[in-house]
Amino acid sequence: MKLMPIGDYYSWYCEWCDSRNLTLWTRFEKGRVSCGACHNVYSLADQLPAVQERSLSRVI
């Protein structure tokens, strides 16, 4: 998911249904956003490489 800031909102495209979404920045601070069309939920922790590396180091 690629984010593009537009004022107080982030513009992003759903990878599942390919619809454009505008989400307030405060929703992104909570760590989860959902598509307005298909309601597919995206966890932002899955999108950040630094968080993935930390979770992988716990397993090893």
URMO-V254715 format. One record per backbone hydrogen bond with DSSP energy under -1.0 kcal/mol. CO is the residue of the C=O (numbers start at 0). NH is the residue of the N-H. If there is no record, write none. Layout:
co = <CO | CO>
nh = <NH | NH>
//
This chain:
co = <3 | 5 | 7 | 8 | 9 | 10 | 11 | 13 | 18 | 20 | 22 | 23 | 24 | 30 | 32 | 39 | 41 | 47 | 48 | 49 | 50 | 51 | 52 | 53 | 55>
nh = <10 | 8 | 24 | 5 | 22 | 3 | 20 | 17 | 13 | 11 | 9 | 26 | 28 | 43 | 41 | 34 | 32 | 51 | 52 | 53 | 54 | 55 | 56 | 57 | 59>
//
